[in-house]
C-alpha cells in the first residue's frame, strides 16, 4: 500500500491523540503531578514520568519548520525534570528537520517502523486452535499480568531503539489501563492463556497498540490470531486503515506483513540528552 504525506499525517494525528489521551487520563487521576501535554506546532509534546514511553515529541516537521521557541520551552521543562528530549520524526516530514535537530545537539538513537494495512482487502483466516476474546471487568488483571510477563520476555529479534526497564514497562501498562479508549483482548491456545493485545480506534484509523505472546506459547500462531481478531473488529467498526509500530527487522514486523501490512514509513528517534 502506497502512503503519501496526507496519509502519514492521518497516522501521526492518531498517534498524537493516543499520547494525549494516555497522559491526560493519568493527570486527571492525580498520579503524575509533573506531567504535561501540549501542542508543539503541528505536533504534540508530552511528559508523564521518568522513563515513560509517553515522553516524546511527535508529529512535528510536516507543515513547516519546527517551532524553535516552543521547542525551547519543552527542552527547558524536561531539563528541569532530568529527562532527555525524544523527538520521533517521520521520514515523510520535511528533510531539513533532522539536520536542524542534529545541529541543535540531538543524537540519533534508532528507528521504528510504521506499517499499514488497507481494510478494504479480504481478512486473513483465523487460527483454529486459538481463541481470542474481549477483556471484561473480571479479566482486566489477567490481561495486565499477561501483558507484563509477555512483553518483559523479549524475543530478541529486530533492532529496537530502546528497551524499557521492568518497572517502567509495568507503569506504562497501568497508564494504558487508565485510558478509556482502548479495547483489550486475551488469547487462549487450546484453552490455556497464551497472549494479550489491545486496539484503539481513531476515526477511520485502527491502531494495533500492542500485543505479546507468553514465552511458552510462541511460534504457534497466537500473534496471527490476535492480529486477525483485531483487524476483523476494526472492519466491523468502519475503519479504513490499520496501523502498527514495530522495531525494524523484528518478528513482530514479519508477523504483521504476513497479514498484508506494508511498510509505510519510518520514524527516526532523535534524543537530546538531559
C-alpha positions as CSV (number, residue, x, y, z in Angstrom):
1,X,0.0,0.0,0.0
2,X,1.4,3.4,-1.0
3,X,1.4,6.0,1.7
4,X,1.7,9.7,0.9
5,X,2.2,12.7,3.2
6,X,-1.6,13.1,3.6
7,X,-2.0,9.5,4.9
8,X,1.1,9.8,7.0
9,X,-0.5,12.9,8.7
10,X,-3.6,10.8,9.5
11,X,-1.4,8.2,11.2
12,X,0.6,10.8,13.1
13,X,-2.6,12.5,14.2
14,X,-3.8,9.2,15.6
15,X,-0.5,8.7,17.4
16,X,-0.7,12.2,18.8
17,X,-4.2,11.6,20.0
18,X,-3.2,8.4,21.7
19,X,-0.3,10.1,23.5
20,X,-2.6,13.0,24.6
21,X,-5.3,10.5,25.8
22,X,-3.0,8.5,28.0
23,X,-1.2,11.4,29.6
24,X,-4.3,13.4,30.2
25,X,-6.0,10.3,31.8
26,X,-3.1,9.9,34.2
27,X,-3.1,13.6,35.0
28,X,-6.8,13.6,35.8
29,X,-6.2,10.8,38.3
30,X,-3.5,12.8,40.0
31,X,-0.9,10.1,39.6
32,X,1.7,12.2,37.8
33,X,1.9,15.7,39.3
34,X,4.6,17.0,37.0
35,X,3.1,15.6,33.7
36,X,2.1,17.8,30.8
37,X,0.9,17.5,27.2
38,X,0.8,20.4,24.9
39,X,0.8,21.4,21.2
40,X,4.1,22.0,19.5
41,X,3.4,23.4,16.1
42,X,1.7,20.6,14.1
43,X,2.7,18.1,16.7
44,X,2.5,17.3,20.4
45,X,5.0,17.3,23.2
46,X,4.3,15.2,26.3
47,X,5.9,14.1,29.6
48,X,4.4,11.7,32.0
49,X,7.1,10.5,34.4
50,X,10.8,9.4,34.2
51,X,11.3,6.5,31.8
52,X,7.7,6.6,30.3
53,X,7.3,5.8,26.6
54,X,4.8,8.7,26.5
55,X,7.7,11.2,27.0
56,X,8.1,12.4,23.4
57,X,7.7,15.0,20.7
58,X,5.7,13.6,17.8
59,X,4.1,14.9,14.6
60,X,6.4,17.8,14.0
61,X,8.1,18.8,10.8
62,X,5.2,18.3,8.3
63,X,3.7,21.7,7.7
64,X,6.8,23.8,8.2
65,X,10.0,24.2,10.3
66,X,9.8,23.1,13.9
67,X,8.8,26.0,16.2
68,X,12.1,26.9,17.9
69,X,10.5,28.9,20.7
70,X,8.0,26.2,21.6
71,X,10.8,23.5,21.5
72,X,12.9,25.8,23.8
73,X,10.1,25.7,26.3
74,X,9.8,21.9,26.1
75,X,13.5,21.4,26.4
76,X,13.6,23.6,29.5
77,X,10.7,21.8,31.1
78,X,12.3,18.4,30.5
79,X,15.7,19.6,31.6
80,X,14.2,20.7,34.9
81,X,12.9,17.1,35.3
82,X,16.3,15.5,34.4
83,X,14.7,13.9,31.3
84,X,16.1,13.8,27.8
85,X,14.0,15.2,24.9
86,X,12.9,12.5,22.5
87,X,11.7,13.5,19.0
88,X,10.1,10.9,16.9
89,X,10.5,12.3,13.4
90,X,8.7,10.8,10.3
91,X,10.8,10.2,7.2
92,X,7.9,11.7,5.3
93,X,8.3,15.0,7.0
94,X,10.5,17.9,5.9
95,X,14.0,16.6,5.4
96,X,15.6,19.7,6.9
97,X,14.1,19.0,10.3
98,X,16.5,16.2,11.0
99,X,19.5,18.3,10.1
100,X,18.2,21.2,12.2
101,X,17.7,19.0,15.3
102,X,21.2,17.4,14.8
103,X,22.8,20.9,14.7
104,X,20.9,21.6,17.9
105,X,22.6,18.7,19.7
106,X,20.1,15.9,19.1
107,X,21.6,12.4,18.5
108,X,20.1,9.6,16.5
109,X,19.0,6.8,18.9
110,X,17.4,4.5,16.3
111,X,14.3,3.9,14.2
112,X,10.8,2.5,14.5
113,X,8.7,1.3,11.5
114,X,5.2,2.3,10.8
115,X,3.3,-0.4,8.9
116,X,-0.2,0.0,7.4
117,X,-2.9,-2.3,6.1
118,X,-5.9,-1.2,4.0
119,X,-9.0,-2.8,5.5
120,X,-10.7,-2.9,2.1
121,X,-8.8,-6.1,1.4
122,X,-10.2,-9.5,2.4
123,X,-9.4,-10.7,6.0
124,X,-7.0,-13.4,6.8
125,X,-8.3,-16.8,8.1
126,X,-8.3,-17.1,11.9
127,X,-6.1,-19.7,13.6
128,X,-8.4,-22.5,14.6
129,X,-6.6,-23.6,17.8
130,X,-6.5,-20.0,19.2
131,X,-9.5,-18.3,20.8
132,X,-9.4,-14.5,21.2
133,X,-11.9,-12.8,23.5
134,X,-12.6,-9.3,24.7
135,X,-11.4,-8.4,28.2
136,X,-14.1,-7.5,30.6
137,X,-14.1,-6.2,34.2
138,X,-13.4,-9.6,35.6
139,X,-10.3,-10.3,33.4
140,X,-8.5,-6.9,33.4
141,X,-5.9,-8.1,36.0
142,X,-5.3,-11.3,33.9
143,X,-4.7,-9.0,30.9
144,X,-2.4,-6.8,32.9
145,X,-0.3,-9.7,34.2
146,X,-0.1,-11.5,30.8
147,X,0.9,-8.3,29.0
148,X,3.7,-7.6,31.5
149,X,5.1,-11.2,31.5
150,X,4.9,-11.5,27.8
151,X,6.3,-8.0,27.0
152,X,9.1,-8.4,29.5
153,X,10.3,-11.6,27.8
154,X,11.8,-10.2,24.6
155,X,12.1,-12.5,21.6
156,X,15.4,-10.8,20.9
157,X,14.6,-10.1,17.2
158,X,15.0,-6.9,15.2
159,X,16.7,-3.7,16.1
160,X,14.7,-1.9,18.9
161,X,15.8,1.7,19.6
162,X,15.5,1.1,23.3
163,X,14.2,-1.4,25.9
164,X,12.0,-0.4,28.9
165,X,13.0,-1.5,32.4
166,X,10.5,-3.8,34.1
167,X,9.2,-1.1,36.4
168,X,8.8,1.4,33.5
169,X,7.0,-1.3,31.5
170,X,4.6,-2.1,34.3
171,X,3.9,1.6,34.8
172,X,3.2,2.0,31.0
173,X,0.7,-0.8,31.1
174,X,-1.1,0.7,34.0
175,X,-1.2,4.1,32.3
176,X,-2.8,2.5,29.2
177,X,-5.4,0.8,31.6
178,X,-6.3,4.3,32.8
179,X,-7.2,5.5,29.3
180,X,-10.7,4.5,28.3
181,X,-10.3,4.4,24.5
182,X,-8.6,1.0,24.3
183,X,-10.2,-2.4,23.6
184,X,-8.3,-5.3,25.1
185,X,-8.1,-8.9,24.2
186,X,-6.8,-12.2,25.6
187,X,-5.7,-15.2,23.5
188,X,-6.1,-18.8,24.6
189,X,-4.3,-21.7,22.8
190,X,-6.1,-25.0,23.3
191,X,-7.8,-23.5,26.4
192,X,-4.6,-22.1,28.0
193,X,-3.8,-18.4,28.4
194,X,-1.3,-17.5,25.6
195,X,-1.2,-13.8,25.0
196,X,-2.7,-10.3,25.3
197,X,-3.4,-7.5,22.9
198,X,-5.1,-4.1,22.5
199,X,-6.7,-1.9,19.9
200,X,-7.5,1.8,19.7
201,X,-9.8,3.5,17.2
202,X,-9.2,7.0,16.0
203,X,-11.8,7.8,13.4
204,X,-11.2,5.5,10.5
205,X,-7.7,4.6,11.7
206,X,-7.4,1.4,13.8
207,X,-4.3,1.4,15.9
208,X,-2.9,-2.0,16.9
209,X,-1.5,-0.7,20.1
210,X,0.3,-3.7,21.5
211,X,0.3,-7.5,21.6
212,X,2.6,-10.0,23.2
213,X,2.6,-13.8,23.5
214,X,3.7,-15.7,26.6
215,X,7.1,-17.3,26.0
216,X,5.9,-20.9,26.3
217,X,3.3,-20.3,23.6
218,X,5.4,-18.6,20.9
219,X,5.7,-19.8,17.3
220,X,2.2,-21.4,17.5
221,X,0.0,-18.9,15.7
222,X,-1.0,-16.8,18.7
223,X,0.2,-13.5,17.3
224,X,-1.5,-14.3,14.0
225,X,-4.8,-14.9,15.8
226,X,-4.6,-11.7,17.7
227,X,-3.9,-9.7,14.6
228,X,-6.8,-11.3,12.7
229,X,-9.2,-10.7,15.6
230,X,-8.3,-7.0,15.8
231,X,-8.5,-6.5,12.1
232,X,-11.9,-8.1,12.0
233,X,-13.1,-5.9,14.8
234,X,-11.7,-2.8,13.1
235,X,-13.5,-3.6,9.9
236,X,-16.7,-4.1,11.7
237,X,-16.4,-0.7,13.3
238,X,-15.8,1.1,10.0
239,X,-12.1,1.5,10.0
240,X,-10.4,2.1,6.6
241,X,-6.8,1.7,7.7
242,X,-5.0,-0.3,10.3
243,X,-1.6,0.8,11.6
244,X,1.1,-0.8,13.8
245,X,4.6,0.2,15.0
246,X,7.4,-2.3,15.2
247,X,11.1,-2.4,15.7
248,X,12.9,-2.8,12.3
249,X,13.6,-6.4,11.3
250,X,11.6,-7.8,14.3
251,X,9.4,-10.9,14.4
252,X,6.5,-8.6,15.1
253,X,7.2,-6.9,11.7
254,X,7.3,-10.3,10.0
255,X,4.0,-11.4,11.6
256,X,2.1,-8.3,10.5
257,X,3.5,-8.4,7.0
258,X,2.1,-11.9,6.6
259,X,-1.3,-10.3,7.3
260,X,-1.0,-7.8,4.5
261,X,0.7,-4.9,6.3
262,X,3.3,-3.0,4.4
263,X,6.0,-0.5,5.5
264,X,4.5,3.0,5.2
265,X,7.5,5.0,6.6
266,X,9.9,5.0,9.5
267,X,10.4,7.4,12.4
268,X,13.9,8.5,13.3
269,X,14.2,8.7,17.1
270,X,16.4,11.7,17.9
271,X,17.3,12.4,21.5
272,X,18.7,15.5,23.3
273,X,20.5,14.2,26.4
274,X,19.4,15.5,29.8
